[in-house]
Each structure stands twice: as C-alpha cells, then as structure tokens.
Amino acid sequence: MEYRQLGASGLHVPVLSFGTATFGGGNEFFKAWGSTDVAEASRLLDICLEAGVNFFDTANIYSHGMAEEILGKALEGRRHQTLIGTKATFPMGEGANDFGSSRLHLLKACEDSLRRLQTDYIDVYYLHGFDGRTPVQETLRALDDLVQSGKVRYIACSNFSGWHLMKSLSVSERYGWSRYIGHQVYYSLINREYEWELMPLGIDQGVGAIIWSPLASGRLSGKVRRGQPIPDSSRLKQGGGQGPDVPDELQYNIVDVLDELAAETNKSVPQVALNWLLQRPTVTSLVFGARNEEQLRENLGAVGWNLTAEQVARLDKASDTPPVYPYWHQRNQPQLNPLPV
C-alpha cells in the first residue's frame, strides 16, 4: 500500500481509506448505503489492515452515532494500529446548540465521538461542513484547544468553499493555531469542479485532498451503462446516492472510455476510475466503502499499478466540462495561471 503525506503535515496516510457510512443502517438514508454489524465490520477491517489500509473514516452523523460505535467495537484491541478520522458540525439533536461549529457544540461532539469510538484521541478531526453563523475565530480556537489537550491530533475540513478554507487558514496563521491539513471533497471523473479553485488552493497552501464518493455514488461502478436500467443493487436505485445529476451523455461517454481502458489494463471499471483520481494533484487518499468482502477486495485492486499518461489524457478529454466564470477566463490565460484551473 502506498502512503502519502497529508498536506503540510508529518502525517502519512494510505492512498485508500475505508469509509464506515455503511455501518449501522440506523435510518432510511443510511440503510440504503448498508447495515454492517460489528461482526461483519471486524472482518472487513481485518482485510483492510492486511492490505495496509489503516485509515478509517467515519462521522458522528452516520446512523446518528451507530457507525462510530460499531467502528470502536470492531477496532477493540488494535486501535494502536490504526488512524481514525471523524467529523462534527451537522445536527445531532433538535436543540439550538445541537449542530454547527460553535465552541459549545464542537467540544461536546468531540467528547461524544471519543466515547462512541472507545478511544482517547482522534487522529484527524473534520468539520463536516462550514458553519456561516459562527465566527471562524471561535471555531478554530476550539479546535486548537482540542489539539492542545491531546484529544485530537490533526484538524481538517470538508465541503468548504475556497474562501471558507482560505479565511480559516489565514486566521490560524494569524493566531498561531492549528491549521487544516486536509480537505475532504467530492471529486470524481463525473464531477470535476474541485479542480477549478480548491485544487489550486490546496497546491498553494499545502492542503491535501481526501476524496469522498470517488465513484460518484455508484455512477462509475460499471453497473450504470448506456441503454440499460439501473440495477436494483445500485445505491442510486436504493436512494443512497449523493451529488448533482449529470447529463446522461457525459456519464455514458466516460463509461465508454473506462470500458476501453479496463480491457487494455485487465482491470475493472471502478479500479480504473479510482486509479485516475490517484494521479491528480493534491489527492492524498480516496475514501471507499464496501457492504461486503467482494466489494472491498474490488476497490483494493485500484492500487499497485498506474494508468499511462496517454490513458489519463483520454479520460481527461471524455470527462471535461466547461468551467463556470471566472475559471473559463483564467483557463484562457495559461501563461498567467500555471496551476490547474
């Protein structure tokens, strides 16, 4: 397993990390993703660790804490072998202070996650989204206090806009507080908006990208094809998909090229799609889930080889879409903008 440095930090993480949104199935939304129990989770974690995947991604909102509880039980006795990333910000109750990135909510959310995970510390603690109601200084001071207390090792964010992230980095620098080393983002061959602003920001500021939904909620699983109905087993069919709709022709054109490259490389369609992502700037780790051992081993086959530059270029061309302003204007001035735009 390849390991990469996460942003401007000394932390090295595997290029594949295992997501636990399929653990628990505590409500209708997450039940569509999966309902893995402790016994099955332990088996999946065994396979991950054997393959060198020791970074496990979860969040307090996944099945309202059940995913964290199951992960904590499945990791019992081997916490020292692993890295855990979990998240806060989204609602965990009906109260006025049961969501957001206020000091009050973050400190309580962290304590609750530590208890559910049965651990004394969290390796990477994310804000799951940006809270526009709470001053950035309050949020970052609370996160820095968690780092100073030893309850959190590193902080990261998820689903931020470019100005959200840049302002946060500026505030951290101004006060000497812990800074975000990673940004968990939605990125795939089908949805490449991350490249327009967040990727250049990550390159410039040393923020590593951790990718969620790298197969676009199953759109790049090889099961969704031109002229064929979506299989009942697909997350898209079961209601667990995320991300915006994309034009059918764009999706099918991408899958056509994926099929060609799968035949050329003797790999599967999802393995080729994941391998393309691993060759993109700033990309540090891909979060993948699996409802069973077969899916897990399939995803593990995305590493240990690389597409050629020519094969990458074919996928780039098939998946390219016109950027919104001002990025189309910047793209027309490559001599002024050497970074991806």
RALINZI-V47360 format. One record per residue. N is the residue number from 1. RES is the residue in three letters. SS is DSSP state (hx for helix, st for strand, lp for the rest). NEAR is the number of other C-alpha atoms within 12 Angstrom. Layout:
n: (N	N)
res: (RES	RES)
ss: (SS	SS)
near: (NEAR	NEAR)
//
This chain:
n: (1	2	3	4	5	6	7	8	9	10	11	12	13	14	15	16	17	18	19	20	21	22	23	24	25	26	27	28	29	30	31	32	33	34	35	36	37	38	39	40	41	42	43	44	45	46	47	48	49	50	51	52	53	54	55	56	57	58	59	60	61	62	63	64	65	66	67	68	69	70	71	72	73	74	75	76	77	78	79	80	81	82	83	84	85	86	87	88	89	90	91	92	93	94	95	96	97	98	99	100	101	102	103	104	105	106	107	108	109	110	111	112	113	114	115	116	117	118	119	120	121	122	123	124	125	126	127	128	129	130	131	132	133	134	135	136	137	138	139	140	141	142	143	144	145	146	147	148	149	150	151	152	153	154	155	156	157	158	159	160	161	162	163	164	165	166	167	168	169	170	171	172	173	174	175	176	177	178	179	180	181	182	183	184	185	186	187	188	189	190	191	192	193	194	195	196	197	198	199	200	201	202	203	204	205	206	207	208	209	210	211	212	213	214	215	216	217	218	219	220	221	222	223	224	225	226	227	228	229	230	231	232	233	234	235	236	237	238	239	240	241	242	243	244	245	246	247	248	249	250	251	252	253	254	255	256	257	258	259	260	261	262	263	264	265	266	267	268	269	270	271	272	273	274	275	276	277	278	279	280	281	282	283	284	285	286	287	288	289	290	291	292	293	294	295	296	297	298	299	300	301	302	303	304	305	306	307	308	309	310	311	312	313	314	315	316	317	318	319	320	321	322	323	324	325	326	327	328	329	330	331	332	333	334	335	336	337	338	339	340	341)
res: (MET	GLU	TYR	ARG	GLN	LEU	GLY	ALA	SER	GLY	LEU	HIS	VAL	PRO	VAL	LEU	SER	PHE	GLY	THR	ALA	THR	PHE	GLY	GLY	GLY	ASN	GLU	PHE	PHE	LYS	ALA	TRP	GLY	SER	THR	ASP	VAL	ALA	GLU	ALA	SER	ARG	LEU	LEU	ASP	ILE	CYS	LEU	GLU	ALA	GLY	VAL	ASN	PHE	PHE	ASP	THR	ALA	ASN	ILE	TYR	SER	HIS	GLY	MET	ALA	GLU	GLU	ILE	LEU	GLY	LYS	ALA	LEU	GLU	GLY	ARG	ARG	HIS	GLN	THR	LEU	ILE	GLY	THR	LYS	ALA	THR	PHE	PRO	MET	GLY	GLU	GLY	ALA	ASN	ASP	PHE	GLY	SER	SER	ARG	LEU	HIS	LEU	LEU	LYS	ALA	CYS	GLU	ASP	SER	LEU	ARG	ARG	LEU	GLN	THR	ASP	TYR	ILE	ASP	VAL	TYR	TYR	LEU	HIS	GLY	PHE	ASP	GLY	ARG	THR	PRO	VAL	GLN	GLU	THR	LEU	ARG	ALA	LEU	ASP	ASP	LEU	VAL	GLN	SER	GLY	LYS	VAL	ARG	TYR	ILE	ALA	CYS	SER	ASN	PHE	SER	GLY	TRP	HIS	LEU	MET	LYS	SER	LEU	SER	VAL	SER	GLU	ARG	TYR	GLY	TRP	SER	ARG	TYR	ILE	GLY	HIS	GLN	VAL	TYR	TYR	SER	LEU	ILE	ASN	ARG	GLU	TYR	GLU	TRP	GLU	LEU	MET	PRO	LEU	GLY	ILE	ASP	GLN	GLY	VAL	GLY	ALA	ILE	ILE	TRP	SER	PRO	LEU	ALA	SER	GLY	ARG	LEU	SER	GLY	LYS	VAL	ARG	ARG	GLY	GLN	PRO	ILE	PRO	ASP	SER	SER	ARG	LEU	LYS	GLN	GLY	GLY	GLY	GLN	GLY	PRO	ASP	VAL	PRO	ASP	GLU	LEU	GLN	TYR	ASN	ILE	VAL	ASP	VAL	LEU	ASP	GLU	LEU	ALA	ALA	GLU	THR	ASN	LYS	SER	VAL	PRO	GLN	VAL	ALA	LEU	ASN	TRP	LEU	LEU	GLN	ARG	PRO	THR	VAL	THR	SER	LEU	VAL	PHE	GLY	ALA	ARG	ASN	GLU	GLU	GLN	LEU	ARG	GLU	ASN	LEU	GLY	ALA	VAL	GLY	TRP	ASN	LEU	THR	ALA	GLU	GLN	VAL	ALA	ARG	LEU	ASP	LYS	ALA	SER	ASP	THR	PRO	PRO	VAL	TYR	PRO	TYR	TRP	HIS	GLN	ARG	ASN	GLN	PRO	GLN	LEU	ASN	PRO	LEU	PRO	VAL)
ss: (lp	lp	st	st	st	lp	lp	lp	lp	lp	lp	st	st	st	lp	st	st	st	st	lp	lp	lp	st	lp	lp	lp	lp	hx	hx	hx	hx	lp	lp	lp	lp	st	lp	hx	hx	hx	hx	hx	hx	hx	hx	hx	hx	hx	hx	hx	hx	lp	lp	lp	st	st	st	lp	lp	lp	lp	hx	hx	hx	hx	hx	hx	hx	hx	hx	hx	hx	hx	hx	lp	lp	lp	lp	hx	hx	hx	lp	st	st	st	st	st	st	lp	lp	lp	lp	lp	lp	lp	lp	lp	lp	lp	lp	lp	lp	hx	hx	hx	hx	hx	hx	hx	hx	hx	hx	hx	hx	hx	hx	hx	lp	lp	lp	lp	st	st	st	st	st	st	lp	lp	lp	lp	lp	lp	lp	lp	hx	hx	hx	hx	hx	hx	hx	hx	hx	hx	hx	hx	hx	hx	lp	lp	st	st	st	st	st	st	st	lp	lp	lp	hx	hx	hx	hx	hx	hx	hx	hx	hx	hx	hx	hx	hx	hx	lp	lp	lp	lp	st	st	st	st	st	st	st	lp	lp	lp	lp	lp	lp	hx	hx	hx	lp	lp	hx	hx	hx	hx	hx	hx	hx	hx	lp	lp	st	st	st	st	st	lp	lp	lp	lp	lp	lp	lp	lp	lp	lp	lp	lp	lp	lp	lp	lp	lp	lp	lp	lp	lp	lp	hx	hx	hx	hx	lp	lp	lp	lp	lp	lp	lp	lp	lp	hx	hx	hx	hx	hx	hx	hx	hx	hx	hx	hx	hx	hx	hx	hx	hx	hx	hx	lp	lp	lp	hx	hx	hx	hx	hx	hx	hx	hx	hx	hx	lp	lp	lp	lp	st	st	st	st	st	st	lp	lp	lp	lp	hx	hx	hx	hx	hx	hx	hx	hx	lp	lp	lp	lp	lp	lp	lp	lp	hx	hx	hx	hx	hx	hx	hx	hx	hx	hx	hx	lp	lp	lp	lp	lp	lp	lp	hx	hx	hx	hx	hx	lp	lp	lp	lp	lp	lp	lp	lp	lp	lp)
near: (24	23	24	26	24	34	34	28	23	15	22	29	37	33	39	44	44	47	42	49	45	40	47	35	29	26	22	18	24	30	27	29	38	34	30	36	29	26	19	26	38	26	23	36	43	25	25	35	28	16	25	26	37	36	43	47	45	45	44	44	36	38	31	32	37	35	41	46	36	38	50	39	26	30	33	22	14	20	25	17	20	34	35	41	46	48	49	45	38	30	27	27	17	9	10	12	22	23	31	33	37	31	29	22	30	39	33	25	41	43	27	30	40	33	24	30	35	24	31	23	32	43	38	45	48	45	44	36	28	33	32	19	16	22	20	30	29	27	37	41	31	34	44	32	24	33	27	17	18	21	28	34	31	40	49	44	42	39	32	32	27	27	17	26	36	27	23	39	35	21	24	26	19	15	17	16	27	34	40	43	38	46	53	47	41	34	41	42	49	42	36	34	31	36	35	30	31	39	37	28	32	38	28	20	28	29	37	41	46	50	41	38	39	43	42	37	37	39	41	39	37	33	28	33	26	20	10	12	13	21	17	16	20	26	32	28	20	21	21	27	24	26	25	16	16	20	16	17	18	25	33	26	27	39	35	25	30	41	31	22	30	26	16	16	21	18	28	29	36	41	39	45	47	46	40	39	43	36	29	34	27	39	44	40	47	48	43	41	41	35	35	26	21	15	23	33	28	26	39	39	27	37	33	21	20	24	30	17	14	13	26	27	19	24	36	27	19	23	32	22	23	19	21	16	14	14	24	19	16	20	22	17	15	14	10	12	17	14	23	30	30)
//
